[in-house]
Amino acid sequence: AGRESKVGGENLKTKVIGKFLGTSTHTGTTYTFAYLYEAQQVHTFSNAAAITLTIPKGNTATLAGYCYNYDIGTVIECIQIGAGQVTPTAASGVTLNFPTGKTKSTGQYSKFFLTKVSTNAWYVSGDLA
């Protein structure tokens, strides 16, 4: 219930409406993208400890029974605002392609992007260490 949102009467769990929906702040040490509308938000991560960000496999049902099969070409923006570095991690069946040797955010206020390039493959780019 806490993640259910409506804009103009549309349930955002299942419908991407093509407009920026604001910032989503994550304060825990783990997070997994779960809904299509999350591609229309800037995600900030704030924790003193390291943070693991899991990228899900396309066409996989979430706990609520919804699907997070992002379109190829989707770009998700992420910003580390706390001291804990953010490490994008692939769920089973997903491939993340990083620049050689650079697999996590560089530090506080660093920004990186996740770009979906095929059904279960993403490029990770930006401020990475």
KAFENUR-V454911 format. One line per field, one symbol per residue. phi: phi as a letter, one per 40 degrees, with the letter a starting at -180 (. if undefined). burial: b if it has 9 or more other C-alpha atoms within 8 Angstrom, else e. A space follows every 10 residues. Layout:
phi->???
burial->???
This chain:
phi->.cbcbbbfgc cccbbcbgbc bgbbcbbcca abcbbdcccb bcbbbbaccc bbbcbcccgb ccdcgcbbcc cchcbbcbbc bbcccbbcbc cdgbbbbbcd gbbaccidgc bbbbbcbadb bbcbahcbb
burial->eeeeeeeeee bbbbbeeeee eeeeebebbe bebbbbbbbb bbbbbbbeeb bbbbbbbbeb bbeeebbbbb eeebbbbbbb bbbbbbbbbb beebebebee eebbbbbbeb bbbbbbbeeb bbbbbebbe
